[in-house]
Amino acid sequence: MNWKQEWRWLALIVGAFLSCYYLPVGSPRFDNAVQEAFQLTKWYAREHVLLCLIPAFFIAGAISVFVSQASVMKYLGARANKVLAYGVASVSGTILAVCSCTVLPLFAGIYKMGAGLGPATAFLYSGPAISVLAIILTARILGMEIGIWRAAGAVIFSLVIGLLMHLIFRKEEEAKAEAQAAMPEPPATRPLWQTALYFASMVAILVFANWGRPVEAEGFWYVIWSAKWIITAVSAAAFGVILSLWFGVAWWKLVVVAIPTVALAFIYPHEPTIAFAAAVIGLSVFLSMDTGEAGEWFSVTWTFAKQILPLLLGGVLISGFLLGRPEKEGVIPNEWITGLVGGNSLWANLFTAVVAAFMYFATLTEVPILQGLMGSGMGKGPALALLLAGPALSLPSMIVTRQIMGTRKTVVYVTLVVVLSTIAGMVYGAVCG
């Protein structure tokens, strides 16, 4: 008998027993934290999985199948032109406007296709951090000053984080560059403009289906929001035409998918997600039976979903248990947090950056949350630290990022975001506090 292994089993069993024996069931705080965990997971599943993650999975799968590895390496690889690679990655968030979890399938797609660690992590940060809508909302509600600091800080952070990740892991990047140099560039199967339109239609669906309602019921952004589902439908129709003309999907299959989708859109005009779900299910069924590259596209998409979705939902569950939802408490009392973020001390900024990094912020929700915190006495420096660390990170995103690029790189990435957010908060608090 291996006593060393048996003692481990005994310790595990005893630990599990004691945890169950002393489980604080019946305690109001514990019971509320459990409820908050499931409430947050329910909200996330309803608001983000169908409209955000599913399109992101399809885009990530398309990157793996329809974008050649040589193309990714040419523009984002370890040997790519640094100005172009980091320039594209650092401003990508202005187009995508996704949350810290929705960007993960897209990050996984380009990283596994050979993108350099620096540009890939610059994209990972900028995707959720540099949303045009979020910047405008910040300036309008919290003031132009902090809005400008947030915009400048997010762009600078994406560049600095990407460059530092490249430098810290430069030996691995040099080895990757040497391996990529020896790879021949495969011939293109279709013109670049066709592939570009294909991705543009999918990105349009992702962006406009998730377009948030602006604060004021007037102006350009409100007009876009009012027409979001019309724009999404037009983008979906264009997407279907592109699939039929250039990607080998039979036109009659798309018609079969479109008929119930349009019918449900008219039957349930105030529940557009029902029609959206019908389109996703119908397209998935036909793609899964395809034996060509369209079937390969769905296969890779499904692989991303299997790898990422369970980890995200588990992370959201834990996050809800610990920190609750906006204006709701988890097992950690809110007063503990609000009492530690006043002023502009190193501790206040660092504490805010760390807590914000583990919380989950859906796109744009960080602004009203921060408005409430500032009303409760939060300092200007910690406020900026939250804006720079919170939207870009979350416990669910950390769990998935570790799965994609490993523990060491994930720890360094998270540390860089927290440290830079802390420094930016202290500088902003000292200059403008």
Helices and strands as residue ranges (DSSP letters): H 3-21, H 28-44, I 45-53, H 54-66, H 69-76, H 82-90, H 93-96, H 103-112, H 117-129, H 132-142, H 144-168, H 170-181, H 192-209, H 220-226, H 228-246, H 251-267, H 272-288, H 293-323, H 334-338, H 346-358, H 366-375, H 380-389, H 395-405, H 407-432
